[in-house]
Amino acid sequence: MTAEVLRAVRVVVDAYRLSTESRDVDVSLNGLLDAVGQLVPFDAAGVYVLGRSNRRVLHWRWRGDGGPPPGRRDPIEKSGPVARAIERGEP
């Protein structure tokens, strides 16, 4: 394994550990976004937690430019990319 792969594994393990140790959803989702930011620089990112049976968004957290600009739809809206991924059950 390369050093880069080991670093990525450590980041993922730390994010998983945080998600199992904290009962606070906001802490867990912020930790996941911190982990993603360590691996992949981003201008905007979002994490969505879906219900098991109905695929409804239960919790979400996003970071970025303050949200979609006027006239642009939020990605979670009915016809946005996140909504399509939720509907299909795949990225």
N, C-alpha and C positions, 0 to 999 in steps of 0.2 A: 504494500500500500504506500502511496505517496503521502507526503506531509500534508498536502491539500485535502486529500481524502480523509486522513485522520482528523484534521481540524474540523471538517464538515461533520464527521461522525460525532465528535465531542459536542459540537454546537447542537446537533439534533438530540443527543442524549440529555444534555442540560435542559433543553426546552421540554423534553418529555418529563424529566424529573420535576421541573417546575409545575407542569400541568397536573402531576399526580400529588404533589405536596400541598398545593394551594387549593382551597375551596372557593377562592375568589375568582370568578370568571374573568374579570377585568385584568387581574394580575397575570393569569394564564395567557390570555390573548395578547397582552402587551409583551409578555415574555416571548411568545412565538414570533411576533413582529420584530422584536429585538434580534432573535436568532436568524430570521430571514435576512435582516439587514446586515448581519455579520457575514453572511454567505453571498448575498447578491445585493449590490447597491440598487436602490429604487427611489423614484420620485414619488410614487404612490403605491400603496399596497393595502390589501384587505384580507381579513380572516373571518370566515363565517362558520358558525356551528349550527348544524342542521339537526332536526329531530329525526330519530331513527325511523319512525313509521310514516311520517307525513312529509318529510323533507322540507319542512318550514324552517325558516331562519329563527333560531332561538336566541342567539347572541351574535354580535358582530363587533368588529373593531377595525378602523381604517386609519391610515396615516397618509399624509400627502399634502397636496396644494390647497387644502381647505374644502375639498369636495368638488363636484363637477361644476364647470362654469355655467352661467345662465344659458338656458336653451339646450343644454346637454343632459341626457338622462343619466341617472344614477345606475351603475351596473347591476344593482340588485332589482331594479324595476322589471316589470313583466317581460319586456322584450330585450332586456340587457344581457350581456354575456354571462354574468353570474347566474341570472335566472335561467338561462338556457342550460348551463352546466348542471344546475340543481335539477331541472326537469328531466334531463337525460341521465343523470346519475354518473356523469363522467366529465373530466375536464374539457 
